[in-house]
């Protein structure tokens, strides 16, 4: 009797010793089974996602580029929409203007561009030898031209192979373009609908979120479009102005291969941060040095003067409402993009980083610092 009372006091809910000892084990086994299933599910999801990304990499990249271009077009589309244009018509007009500008440039300069590019590749080893010999003779350097040529993959056979791929000129370009016509049509289709139906896309995504998250999503969307779109548009305009100014100057000086060199300078100087300006002016300076020292000095002076014009007059006006990115962050983004996706990844890295920075700055809370 007394023993029964003690048992009831020890287990007031009527639980006996055997039940109390088996339940914890049962509970632990259930937890272990749940954790194992969760880990297996996570691994399977990761493998499935990795397979999908690898298999659909081209399609995903096309879709992402279309969205990025739609962000870049948004300021122009919004401008027309504010003037009572239907959004679909505004998007089609902007796309048509871009296409006409691109094919207009190709029709006017395509043959010259590819011919000069092929000639530049063929003569690149000779340019390297001439510049190296000049530096060794006048600056007492010990440069090995052949080693530089091999390190830059500019041997005669490699240069000839690259040049032959460009030697077809405009016809060769059109032939290559036809090979990618399906991707081009897919890109244009995605670009049109992502831009024309941007409000519907935003509304559809917002409808899947709770009211509080809808407000956050709408704010992030608007800031990303405004800041990142302005940033991309600013870079494109600056690249075009730099290309036009450099091409005109090189043409007036009579420097060979002026068109592909100016195109290289315009793109690199704007889409490769920090060192892009120096790399962009280095190529025309080296080509000019292979002709004469006077031409090289003239190119360097032009680069320095134009950079001051861009930094103090042109860029502040164009980039007043665009997003500013720290040079170190931008350079790191270019390296990461180039490592993962090659040249295309390097070019789109800064716009992607602009979007990330815009979103981060929206919700990053900063505190006052009294003393450091």
C-alpha positions in Angstrom: 0.0 0.0 0.0 2.7 2.4 1.0 4.7 1.4 -2.1 1.7 2.2 -4.3 1.4 5.6 -2.7 5.0 6.3 -3.4 4.6 5.4 -7.0 1.6 7.7 -7.4 3.6 10.5 -5.8 6.5 9.9 -8.1 4.3 9.7 -11.2 1.2 11.8 -10.5 -0.2 11.2 -14.0 -0.2 7.5 -13.6 2.9 6.9 -15.8 4.8 3.7 -14.8 8.6 3.2 -15.1 8.5 1.2 -18.3 6.5 3.9 -20.1 8.6 6.7 -18.9 11.8 5.1 -20.0 10.6 4.2 -23.5 9.0 7.5 -24.5 12.2 9.5 -24.6 13.8 6.9 -26.9 10.7 7.0 -29.1 10.9 10.8 -29.2 14.6 10.9 -30.0 14.2 8.4 -32.9 11.4 10.5 -34.3 13.6 13.6 -34.2 16.5 11.8 -35.8 14.3 10.5 -38.6 12.9 14.0 -39.3 16.4 15.5 -39.4 17.7 12.7 -41.8 14.7 13.2 -44.1 15.2 17.0 -44.0 18.9 16.6 -44.9 18.1 14.2 -47.7 15.4 16.5 -49.1 17.9 19.5 -49.0 20.5 17.5 -50.8 18.0 16.3 -53.4 16.8 19.9 -53.9 20.3 21.2 -54.3 21.2 18.5 -56.9 18.0 19.1 -58.8 18.6 22.9 -58.8 22.2 22.4 -59.8 21.1 20.1 -62.7 18.5 22.7 -63.8 20.9 25.6 -63.7 23.5 23.6 -65.7 21.0 22.3 -68.2 19.1 25.5 -68.7 22.1 27.8 -68.3 21.7 29.4 -71.7 18.0 30.0 -71.3 18.4 31.4 -67.7 21.2 33.7 -68.9 19.0 34.9 -71.8 16.1 35.5 -69.4 18.3 37.4 -67.0 19.9 39.6 -69.7 16.4 40.4 -71.0 15.3 41.5 -67.5 18.5 43.5 -67.1 17.9 45.2 -70.4 14.3 45.9 -69.5 15.5 47.7 -66.4 17.9 49.7 -68.5 15.0 50.6 -70.9 12.7 51.6 -68.1 13.6 55.3 -67.9 12.9 55.7 -71.6 9.7 53.6 -71.5 8.5 55.5 -68.4 9.2 58.8 -70.2 6.9 57.9 -73.1 4.3 56.4 -70.8 4.1 59.7 -68.9 3.2 61.3 -72.2 0.1 59.1 -72.6 1.7 56.4 -74.7 0.4 52.9 -74.1 3.2 50.9 -72.3 3.3 48.2 -75.0 3.7 50.8 -77.7 6.3 52.7 -75.7 8.3 49.5 -75.2 8.1 48.6 -78.9 9.2 52.1 -79.9 12.3 52.0 -77.6 13.3 48.5 -78.8 12.8 49.6 -82.4 15.0 52.6 -81.8 17.8 50.5 -80.3 17.6 47.9 -83.1 17.7 50.7 -85.8 20.7 52.3 -84.1 22.5 48.9 -83.8 21.9 47.8 -87.4 22.5 51.3 -88.6 25.9 51.3 -87.0 26.7 47.8 -88.5 25.6 48.9 -92.0 27.7 52.0 -91.9 30.8 50.7 -90.1 30.4 46.9 -89.9 32.7 46.1 -92.8 35.3 48.6 -91.7 35.1 47.4 -88.1 35.7 43.8 -88.9 38.3 44.5 -91.5 40.3 46.7 -89.1 39.9 44.2 -86.3 41.2 41.4 -88.5 44.2 43.5 -89.6 44.9 44.5 -86.0 45.0 40.8 -84.9 47.3 40.0 -87.8 49.7 42.8 -87.0 49.5 42.5 -83.2 52.7 40.4 -82.8 54.6 43.0 -84.9 53.2 45.9 -82.7 54.3 44.1 -79.6 57.8 43.6 -81.0 58.1 47.3 -82.1 56.9 48.6 -78.7 59.1 46.2 -76.7 62.2 47.1 -78.8 61.5 50.9 -78.3 61.1 50.4 -74.5 64.3 48.3 -74.3 66.2 50.8 -76.4 65.0 54.0 -74.7 64.2 53.0 -71.1 66.8 50.2 -70.7 64.2 47.6 -70.0 64.7 43.9 -70.6 61.4 42.9 -72.2 61.2 39.7 -74.2 58.8 40.3 -77.2 58.4 36.6 -77.9 57.5 35.8 -74.3 54.9 38.7 -74.2 53.4 37.5 -77.5 53.0 33.9 -76.2 51.6 35.1 -72.9 49.0 37.1 -74.7 48.2 34.3 -77.1 49.2 36.5 -80.1 51.4 34.0 -81.9 51.1 34.1 -85.7 48.9 31.0 -85.9 46.5 32.1 -83.2 46.3 35.6 -84.6 45.6 34.2 -88.1 42.9 31.9 -86.8 41.2 34.8 -85.0 41.6 37.1 -88.0 40.2 34.6 -90.4 37.0 34.4 -88.2 36.6 38.1 -88.6 37.8 38.4 -92.2 34.4 37.7 -93.6 33.4 41.2 -92.5 29.8 42.0 -92.5 28.8 38.8 -94.3 30.6 36.8 -91.7 28.9 38.7 -88.9 25.4 38.1 -90.4 26.2 34.4 -90.9 27.1 34.1 -87.3 24.1 36.1 -86.3 21.8 33.7 -88.2 23.2 30.8 -86.1 21.9 32.4 -83.0 18.6 33.6 -84.4 16.5 31.5 -82.0 18.3 32.9 -78.9 17.9 36.4 -80.3 14.2 35.9 -80.9 13.8 34.5 -77.4 15.8 37.4 -75.9 13.6 40.0 -77.8 10.4 38.2 -76.8 11.4 38.1 -73.1 12.6 41.7 -73.2 9.4 43.0 -74.7 7.1 41.2 -72.2 9.3 41.9 -69.2 9.2 45.6 -70.1 5.7 46.0 -71.5 4.1 43.9 -68.7 6.3 45.0 -65.9 3.4 46.4 -63.8 1.5 43.1 -64.3 4.6 41.1 -63.4 5.1 43.2 -60.2 1.4 42.8 -59.3 1.4 39.0 -59.9 4.4 38.6 -57.6 3.0 40.9 -55.0 -0.3 39.0 -54.9 1.6 35.9 -53.7 2.9 37.8 -50.7 1.3 38.9 -47.4 0.3 42.6 -47.2 3.4 43.6 -45.1 5.7 41.9 -47.6 3.9 43.4 -50.5 4.8 46.9 -49.3 8.5 45.9 -48.9 8.5 44.2 -52.3 7.0 47.2 -54.1 9.5 49.6 -52.5 12.4 47.4 -53.4 11.2 47.0 -56.9 10.7 50.8 -57.5 14.1 51.7 -56.0 15.9 49.0 -58.0 14.3 50.1 -61.2 15.0 53.8 -60.6 18.5 53.6 -59.3 19.9 50.5 -61.1 18.1 51.5 -64.4 19.6 55.0 -64.2 23.0 53.5 -63.5 23.0 51.2 -66.5 21.7 53.9 -68.8 24.4 56.3 -67.6 27.1 53.8 -68.2 25.8 53.1 -71.7 25.6 56.8 -72.6 29.1 57.5 -71.2 30.5 54.6 -73.2 28.9 55.9 -76.4 30.3 59.4 -75.9 33.8 58.0 -75.0 33.7 55.8 -78.1 32.7 58.7 -80.4 35.3 61.1 -79.0 38.1 58.6 -79.1 37.2 57.4 -82.6 37.2 60.9 -84.0 40.5 61.8 -82.3 42.3 58.7 -83.5 40.9 59.2 -87.0 42.1 62.7 -87.2 45.6 61.6 -86.0 45.7 58.9 -88.7 46.2 56.1 -86.2 45.5 52.7 -87.8 42.7 50.4 -86.5 41.0 53.5 -85.0 37.5 52.0 -85.0 37.9 48.7 -83.1 40.4 50.5 -80.7 37.9 53.2 -79.9 35.1 50.7 -79.4 37.4 48.8 -77.0 38.2 52.0 -75.1 34.6 53.1 -74.8 33.4 49.7 -73.4 36.3 49.0 -71.1 36.6 52.5 -69.6 33.0 52.4 -68.5 32.3 48.8 -67.5 35.6 47.9 -65.9 35.9 50.0 -62.7 39.0 51.8 -61.4 41.5 50.4 -63.9 39.3 50.4 -66.9 40.2 54.0 -67.8 43.9 53.2 -67.9 43.4 49.9 -69.8 41.1 51.7 -72.3 43.7 54.4 -73.1 46.7 52.0 -73.0 45.8 50.1 -76.1 45.5 53.1 -78.4 48.7 54.6 -76.8 50.6 51.4 -77.6 49.4 51.2 -81.1 50.3 54.9 -81.6 53.7 54.2 -80.0 54.4 51.6 -82.7 54.0 54.5 -85.2 55.8 57.3 -83.4 56.4 58.7 -79.9 54.7 61.9 -80.8 51.4 60.1 -81.6 51.6 58.1 -78.4 52.1 61.3 -76.3 49.2 62.9 -78.1 46.9 59.9 -77.3 47.9 60.0 -73.6 47.3 63.7 -73.4 43.9 63.2 -75.1 43.0 60.5 -72.6 43.9 62.6 -69.6 42.0 65.7 -70.9 38.9 63.6 -71.8 38.9 61.9 -68.4 38.8 65.3 -66.7 35.9 66.4 -69.0 34.0 63.2 -68.2 34.7 63.3 -64.4 33.9 66.9 -63.8 31.4 67.9 -66.5 29.7 65.0 -68.2 29.4 62.2 -65.6 28.0 64.5 -62.7 25.1 65.6 -64.9 24.3 62.2 -66.2 24.8 60.3 -62.9 23.1 62.8 -60.6 20.2 60.4 -59.9 22.0 57.2 -60.6 23.4 54.9 -58.0 27.0 55.3 -56.9 29.0 52.1 -56.2 32.3 52.0 -54.4 35.2 51.2 -56.9 36.4 48.3 -54.8 32.9 46.7 -54.7 32.5 47.3 -58.4 35.9 45.8 -59.2 35.2 42.8 -57.1 31.9 42.3 -58.8 33.6 42.3 -62.2 36.1 39.7 -61.1 33.4 37.5 -59.7 31.2 37.9 -62.8 34.1 37.2 -65.1 35.1 34.1 -63.2 31.6 32.6 -63.2 30.3 33.6 -66.6 33.2 34.9 -68.7 33.2 38.1 -70.6 29.4 38.5 -70.4 29.4 38.0 -66.7 32.1 40.7 -66.3 30.0 43.2 -68.3 26.8 42.6 -66.4 28.4 42.3 -63.0 28.2 46.1 -62.2 24.5 46.4 -63.1 23.8 43.4 -60.9 25.8 44.9 -58.1 23.9 48.2 -58.6 20.7 46.4 -57.9 22.1 44.6 -54.9 23.4 47.9 -53.5 20.1 49.6 -54.1 18.2 47.0 -52.2 20.8 46.9 -49.4 20.8 50.7 -48.9 17.0 50.7 -48.7 16.9 48.5 -45.6 20.4 48.9 -44.1 20.0 50.8 -40.9 22.9 53.0 -40.0 23.7 54.3 -36.5 25.5 57.4 -35.4 29.1 56.8 -34.3 30.2 59.0 -31.4 33.8 58.1 -31.2 36.1 55.7 -33.1 
